[in-house]
Amino acid sequence: MPTPQNRKLPFALRALGVFAVTLAALFLLLWGAYALPGGPVRAHLRDSARTIQQEGLYPAFFGFKLFQMDNYTDTLMLMEAASADEQDPLTAMMTNTAYNVDNFETLGDDLETYLDARDAGLTGAQAGLEPFSYARYWHGYLIWLRPLLCVIPYAGVRVVQYGVLFALLAVTLWLLRRRCGIHAAVWFALSQMLVTVFWVPHQVQYFTCFAIAYAGCVWVLAKPRRSDTLCLGLVALGVATSFCDLLVTPVLTLGLPLTCWLLQPQQRLRGGGRQCALAVGGCLSWGVGYGLCWACKWVLASLVTGQNILADALHQAEVRTAADTWHGMELTWGNILAFVYDTLQSRGLFWPLLVLCLLAVILFVGSVRSGAALRRTAPLALAAVLPLLWFAVLRTHSIQHGWFTWRDLGLTLFAGMAFLEYACDGRRILYRLQQKGKKQ
């Protein structure tokens, strides 16, 4: 019989405690980052502005759209880091003021103009730049960006991000090998290579979700975690993602740690409906942390700034989820499917891809180990489709920014390869063909 001293609190209360502690810690860290002096930051941004001007706002490796970088958003981040001391730290972190002009292509020059204005004792608005409030996000990336800019320029920040991300990746792979076997480590490494993780640290906005996701994987794999502990950890990851990310690849911070947990033998061998229910519970826990954290910013920013941040945030949420337009096309499901068909057909790819898909389905059905194997691996299949569900819900945002949102598919590749490994056996096809030949 459990005694009153060791009886656990209800899960909802523990989840609320994790949410509050995580949000409070991140809030204080961000407040501290905003309280740092702006002079050293702006001094190191001189070289950063030149880096942006030389590279351009949207450089693409090998000229390929899916390998495109986003210096535009990173420049806005640098602008926020530079302007953080225009107001007191609390007001500044609630307002999140950046500057630009109508012609966004000059944003690198705008950053240099802003730095000149501040050196002359002026604000960006006094220098002719247009201020705008980016208050619907927390902008938690400034927790590390602003302190780093006190001592190194933007190019140095990239170097630090490379070191941090690949250290986390190495630890994740080592723990996967130790806890889940060599195959799991290979699937993870291959999936991340296929979504070009080697370019992710080049941008602050790309780096954020991958770093949080890998840190979550390390925590999950460090020792066996009970299902309730996993869900509490996913609450914290949801909060951290909402606090630091600008809606780039957030589903990675849910799906990669969840898949690592499902791949551990003590979880994988259970499978079935109960594990699917636990996976859904983990998704809900992450979603509650993510959504409540974001809502807290809307409320706090509205109270501190007097602006109607809540209305702006709800409008932006509607724009990113409802059928809007893109390049003159209304983003209804019919139009999206027609666009995909026309694009593939114009390149002669539709029918070959359709045949390949049909062959893949036939091979899958023919190689399934058993119904029991499918039930055991169903939670991995659920994890694999999470990015597709995310794309469907946020279809406008996902299509408009497809050149970076596609990296969410790293989760589909990782969980999908694990699902196929445990659900299928290629030798089953040969065996069934041999049996059919004997009968004939």
Summary of the structure (lengths in Angstrom):
residues: 440
radius of gyration: 24.0
end to end distance: 64.2
largest distance: 90.4
contacts: 1433
relative contact order: 0.10
helix: 77%
strand: 4%
